[in-house]
Amino acid sequence: MISFYDRLLRLIFVLASAAVLTQASIEMHHVAWGTGIWLGEYSLKWGLGFFGFAAGCLGLFIVAVLVAWWPERWMTIRLWLTRTRNRLPLPVRGGFALTCALAPVLFFQYTMWGVVFAGPGMRLLVWGLSTLGLAIAIGRGEQLLGWKESLIASLVGGALIGMAIPLATVTDYPFSLGWSEGNRLWDYSVLFGRERYLVPPGMKLAPFLDVGRQLIGGLPFLYPNLTILQERLWLGLIGILPYVLLSWSMFHVPHHRLAGVPIPALPWLLAGLWGFLFLRQGPIHPPLLISAILVALVWRRSLWIAVPVLIAAGYFAAVSRFTWTFAPAMWAGMLWFSSADPQDQRLDRRDWHRTIALALAGLVGGLLLPQLTGVLTDKGNTPITQVTDALTRQPLLWYRLLPNSTYPPGILLGLLLAVLPLILVLAITVWRGLWRPNFWQRLAVLGALGAFLIVGLIASTKIGGGGDLHNLDMFLIGLLFTASIAWEKNLRTSSGKLWITEQASLSPWLRLLLIVMVMLPAYNSLMRMRPLLYADDFQRLKVLADVEDPYADPRVLGLLPPRQKVREVLDVVRARVQEAAARGEVLFMDQRQLLTFGYIQGVPLVPEYEKKYLMDQAMGETAALTFPAFYRDLGRHRFTLIISDPLRLPIKDSEYGFGEENNAWVKWVAVPILCYYEPDKTFKEFRIQLLIPRAAVSPDCALPVSP
């Protein structure tokens, strides 16, 4: 007898299949329509392709209905598939499994179809079929599709999709890929690549970036012939490796903690992949990940090892970003305290002493050591005063916690979607008695996570933030640390067996929850996957992608400009800069990577007035004290040429993404520059504008403050 809940799950499965297949067919229709005049606006090739695709989707829906409601009717086919799989040579099965695992990434990120099929229907269909194929390929025995295989396939496929996103920007394109990407490359170069710039020997270069992030991003500049492609590849890799290493460090449980119970390596490896997916929802800057890796590696070790490493972790976090100062101390203390085994609901005195020692080590590194070394005091600040300054110098936009144009789901809903499945799984672990924290342990975990959550929410409302969940970084890592404690307790309680992989101990609803916990983070990455192609075939892609505007440029499809145009614009910019440099100073307010990687040579660097720094100052309450010197330099035409992104003057409200940031930029930067300078050349597709001095001050000029 089928229970009510089983019937409901089967109905949900059939309805979800119908929704995905219908949406995929609609997206295929949009691609095929408008390609010719054979039947309506179908071409012969695309018309036949669409009708064949729709027939295939109908067939898949029939299979889904049979599997859900009449499984006995396809028993013969299932047995045949199982026997066929088992007879295949291992290399053939391995090749098929690898193809299935990589199919969504190869199709959507490295071919033009990632531009054409941007909707959820086709992407979910390809991902679902590839996951199904992978699960079947790795299965064994008489069962065609098992629970463990399904979970493994979801994890591996989802992790590969997540890993594709950081590598999407690996290209030799010489210009900036985003609002600040080019100048961020300049930031990374300063620590080890100062010789790339023509500056006086004693001149200080001060990138708008803390030293920890400079160090991680700048290591490749130790290689003197580094190219922009190689640096972007490095940045892509550090968008993957620290996440995975942290997760593997978290979920690795030493044998002595398990009383010698042998633990297979596969669950640990898969847990690390899931941790990567979970943390990528931030995303999280590598220096904080590295600090967390140090904590994960030593919190169980002897104090002789743990204390100095935690001091280093606290120090590295503090000099990388002041808001991270307390994170290593709180993580380390929370980990030991919550992992201890209460006796009669009481913790041993040694557990209290060790918790305090670990936390103090992190605080020494985060609070005291930066003051002693002068890393923070040379700015006249301590971490506490920096936090106070950050909260008072720039306005807080509380509406960004709710759905808004800058981040459509809003911070609260976006965070809830990111963490709710894990929180439910942790609650089930406690409810099943696999982890029995006492009152003080629960208070320690909830207190630490609550503090991280409050700080992250406030930081997300600060002007300039709220575009994603990256300010919740300490909270996300803390929650994953909590999951690692539950993982260890589960292993210790059940003699090395994990309830999440035991189908007999899981209801259908729990299996659904675990699949959602795996696939929801990967879905966000799936929808972001796009190939970074040059627009050499733009007209054809416009037709297939159903772009109706005849004047649209490649940016509407996320494409780079055509290669020939890239070379032409680079030649124009190079010539204008060389000509202007012969007459005076050239200010690279933007596009500084052109100097970093030698696209423009022989031109002295003007280190002041970098775009990100100007934006930060414009968003602060002290802008009136910062900008007069800039305005004086503009008024006396200090620069013979300014390279910027196109300056525009519209004022926007909160209905526009980053509207307040735009208005601050217009008021304090764009209007004053256009008072004294005028556009000479503007390349919209490249987000580049060349500005030259005006013969006379604009009659409409009104500076925010007197120069």
Secondary structure, DSSP 8 states (H G I E B T S, - for coil): ---HHHHHHHHHHHHHHHHHHHHHHHHHHHHHTTS-SSBTTB-HHHHHHHHHHHHHHHHHHHHHHHHHH-GGGGHHHHHHHHHHHHHS-HHHHHHHHHHHHHHHHHHHHSSTHHHH--SHHHHHHHHHHHHHHHHHHH--TT-SS-HHHHHHHHHHHHHHHHHHTGGGG-----S-SSTTHHHHHHHHHHHHHGGGSB--TT-----SS-HHHHHHHHGGGGSTT--HHHHHHHHHHTTTHHHHHHHHHHH---GGGGTT----HHHHHHHHHHHHHHHTTS---HHHHHHHHHHHHHTTS-HHHHHHHHHHHHHHHHHH-GGGTTHHHHHHHHHHHHHS--BTTB--HHHHHHHHHHHHHHHIIIIIHHHHHTTTGGGT--HHHHHHHHHHHS-B-GGGGSS-SSSTTHHHHHHHHHHHHHHHHHHHHHHTTS----HHHHHHHHHHHHHHHHHHHHHHHBTT--SSSGGGHHHHHHHHHHHHHHHHHHHHHTTT--GGG-GGG--HHHHHHHHHHHHHHHHHHHHH-----BGGGHHHHHHHTT---TT--GGGGT-B--HHHHHHHHHHHHHHHHHHHTTSEEEESS-THHHHTTSS-S-B---S--HHHHHHHHTSTTHHHHSHHHHHHHHTT-EEEEEES--------TTSTTHHHHHHHIIIIIHHHHHHEEEEEEEGGGTEEEEEE-SS--TT---SS--
